[in-house]
Amino acid sequence: MKNNAFYTSAIAQDFNHLQLVIYSEIQLDIKSFVLLKDGNKFKILSPKRRASLHALYFYEFLLNEDLVLGHQYSITFGAEFNDVIINLSNLSQNEKFDELYSYDGSDLGPTYHSNYTEFALWAPLAHRVCLKIARPNEEEFSYYMLKRNERGVYRIKLMGDYDGARYRYIVNNFGNEKEVIDPYAKSGLGNSSYSSVIDINKIKDIPSNRENLPFFKSNCHAIIYEASVRDMTIHPHTDIVNKGKFLGMIEENKKTRKGHPAGYDYLTSLGFTHLQLLPVLDFANVDEYAIKNKYNWGYDPIHYFTLEGSYSSNPDDPYARMIEFKKLIGAYHKAGIRINLDVVYNHVYEVEYSLYERIVPNYFFRRESDGRRSNQSWCGNVFASERKMGRKLILDSIKFLFDVFDIDGLRFDLMGLMDVNTMKEISTLVKSVRPDAMLYGEGWNMGANTMDNSPLATMDNAHLLPEYGFFNDRYRNIVKGLGQETHLEENGFLLGNNNFLDGFKFVYSGSCINRLYPKLFVKASQSINYVECHDNGTIFDVIDRSLDKENVEDKLNRLLLINKTILMSFGVPFFHMGQEIGLSKNFHTNTYNEGDLYNQFDYDVYDKRYHLIEHFSNAIKMRKELSFLRIDESETIDKMLSYLPCDDALLIDFKGELLHKYDSFKIFINPYLKTIYYDLNDHYTIYYPLVKEADKSIKVNHAMIPPLCAELFFK
């Protein structure tokens, strides 16, 4: 203020509705208000309503025509006062905003050519955008003003070769200048400091070796193994060179201290079909130049196109992270393993500093009815996937990941916060480019609502999204027990609690049959069957604490039983890194920032328990050989299955033509510390995976099921 008033605020509540607030130490009697457009007199304003309270003065103005974005509007009301710039951020929440300013073009971000590069930024609220850029051999930055075009897109075309150039935008929204990276940049420099111009063809030309992948029929044929790039390679007691890096994930012939295969050789030996990587898109809370200083899983996203620099051999080489990640894809494809990415589209890190909020204030994040930002993500913001440009950003990001890196599937973090219509569009897009891609996520009901009241992708709405799998917490709770921490409120069926026997029958069949409980899913492939993931305690910690009187051998046998049962269940088996050998977090649970000690794959424990690997691999072979365990259709599963009484244990009886070479098949599951005996009333053969025909001559009439064991018999 020049004199009396020392606080003023002006805001547009609608395209034709303005409010002005003045705090003044002395009484005001303002006679004239003028609306300025880009500093020039535009309209004389006459207050529709005015009020005062102590030293506060309120004025409302209604215009006879709508404001047009792309200009800076201000109100002046006397020579003794400064002009008051009008805050237009509320207009981004207006129902007309998407209609007037959403953009469906495919050219946002930089588009590189060898002799020129075009830049396009969607910033409809801004009245000025400047490009700050320097080529790789330039120390000083150059500055260029972008031209506003249709629907709030700012553009510029720079002649010359800008390959590898680093840049930022300087965006001016109602007098506030913010320097930001490009939301559509395909790479950048360390710690998200600058975006980079990339020749995408250099990455697309790197072979992905897709031709080496075996035929993949349906999601029930998948076996998912979840791991982190850092966690899988960081342990000190291997000779992996590029620890914590994309390259470390593909080093061959690496060993532990006892000479067992480490990293890539170990992962490719297990037999799973899909490797799910914890977030690899750019995230906060790790110093990309000194990764030992800070740890984070990556669920604090900054960018939805650029890869995480801490996994790169050189964070300041914008090509390194892209090339190395594409090589990772190619290496696992060559070994017959598909790559699923864990993506976090439901929130961002520190919304106030988010590039999305800085470029288009008040647009990309969901609001409650009272105007507060939604917080069902427990991160202070929920990404508004239902808004046109929010949905477009997600779809464009996904298209880029499939098109450039040739990935194989997506796991959606907190998928229950995303709207069903966006998820349907994602499915249509993905299936058009990769018909056998996997799509699945966390369908928890977080108590959220979209701003347009459209349904959310929760497990309750699984029937609306038959192409998607959902992490089945019913399966987890019945198998493991109630409570997500390592100390359970009540042990589950495979921890020896017979109270969960009937519930187990329900989840075993894919949770898609109306037996005892209403079905959760349309088909078995929607059920992601798991007891452990990166969240919460490990299953071995649960066993260790909940059954503290059992000896270590019994606890490990129980672990083997749980892992084998997951692979025998209808649906999609899912395992967390180290679950196969009973890794521990020392009873820590949400270890997202607790460092390598609690999160790394411990190769010393692996060396001690290497004998467990054969059990895990054989169980995987079993699932691959027994095709009837991979049936998807609920009616077929229902007709095939029956459950017979068996001394508190579970006897699953299979019959029907889909058993193919078997007339009958029986699975016994014994989660108790006693031996179970059962009269088969016929000659059956004990099943072992991939056993030779010559070894199938030994037949038995009576089944003996050892403690903490699952046995299979066929006729």
Secondary structure by P-SEA (a helix, b strand, c coil): ccccccbbbbbcccccbbbbbbbbcccccccbbbbbccccccbbbbbccccccccbbbbbbbbcbbbbccccccccccccccbbbbbccccccccccccccccccccccccccccbbbbbbbcccccbbbbbbbcccccbbbbbbbbbcccccccccccccccccccccccccccbbbbbcccccccccccccbbbbbaaaaaaaccccccccccccccccbbbbbbbcccccccccccccccccccccccccccccccccccaaaaaaccccbbbbcccccccccccccccccccccccccccccccccccccccccaaaaaaaaaaaaaaaaacbbbbbbccccccccccccccccccccccccccccccccccccccbbbccccaaaaaaaaaaaaaaaacccccbbbbcccccccaaaaaaaaaaaaaccccccccccccccccccccccccccccccccccccccccaaaaaaaccccccccccccccccccccaaaaaaaaaacccccccccccccccccccccccccccccaaaaaaaaaccccaaaaaaaaaaaaaaaaacccbbbbcccccccccccccccccccccccccccaaaaaaaccaaaaaaaaaaaaaaacccccccaaaaaaabbbbbcccbbbbbbbccccccccbbbbbbbcccbbbbbbcccbbbbbccccccccccccccbbbbcccbbbbbcc
